[in-house]
Amino acid sequence: MGKIFYIMGKSSSGKDTIYRRLLEDRELALRNIVLYTTRPMRQGEQPGREYYFVGEETFKEYEAQGKIIESRTYQTVYGPWIYFTADDGQVQLEQRNYLGIGTLESYLHMKDYYGEEKICPLYIEVEDGERLKRAIRREELQPEPKYAEMCRRFLADEEDFSLENLKKAGIERHFENIELESCVKELKTCIQTLQ
């Protein structure tokens, strides 16, 4: 029986890079779970790789069909952006292990949907000052930087990923992403132990 290894962390903690590195590791043989979003695609992203970029009508269709596992709407400075996970046939736990990525809230919904024994949380942590520097560098690379949205996300993460919320969710182990290679190696070892 397979498991879903679920990466979480505050914005600019390196979770997207870590996610890609773990997916590329043939020894782990993890299959990705692609989430959906109504937000605009960032430069360098590809549909079906980071997310399925869809309109709000797609979300409503899945919702009407009862296929939404979890969803969250962020009131951004550009209007509401919806992120969601749908039971769209991607996950077949009887056949393989998966790697997911999301928020603490989405992790809790996935745990409720698939069962606690099937979901393994992987919480990535980076010191706040370093995260802010990384966020600014990433935003500077965008054709139209969205600094106000970057700041909103940074502040929201403080509340969403508070130590109290992590503890309530049963997430006690944190993986520090000070040096990428060491963090990826530590995560790989953890995943291999739990597979």
C-alpha positions, 0 to 999 in steps of 0.5 A: 500500500502506498503513501503520500509524502506531503511537503509543507513550509512557509513561502520561499522556504525552498519547498518547490525546489525540494519537491522537484529534486525528490520527484527526479530521484529515481531511487524514490520512484515517487509520483507527483500530485498536481494541484489546481489553481486559478492564479496566473502562471508565473514565469518558468511554470508549466501547466500540469507541472507545478499546477493545473492553471484553470478558471473558477468555472473548473473549480465549480464543476469539480465542486458540483461533482463532489470531487474537491478534497480540499480548497482554499481561497486567498484574497490577494491584492489581485482578487481571489485566487483559489488553490485546490486538490481534486479527486481526479484519478491521479492518486492510486495508493494501491499501486505507488507512493506519491509526493504532494505539496501544499499548506498546513490546511491542505495537509489536514484535509488530505489526512482526513480524506486518505487517512492518517496512516497514508499521509507523511508530513514533511515540514521545511523550515527556513529562518524568516530573514533568509526567507524574505531575501529569497522571496524578494530575489524570486519576485525580482525575476518576474516580468511584473513583480507582485511585491504587495502579494509577496508581503501578504503571503509572508505575513499570512504564513506566520499565522498559518504555520505557527508552532501552535498550529503545527503542534495541533496538526501533529507535525513535530519533525522539521527539516531545515533548509539551510543548505539544499543538498543536506536538506534533500538528503535528509528528506530522502533518508526519511522517505526511504525509512517510511516507504 
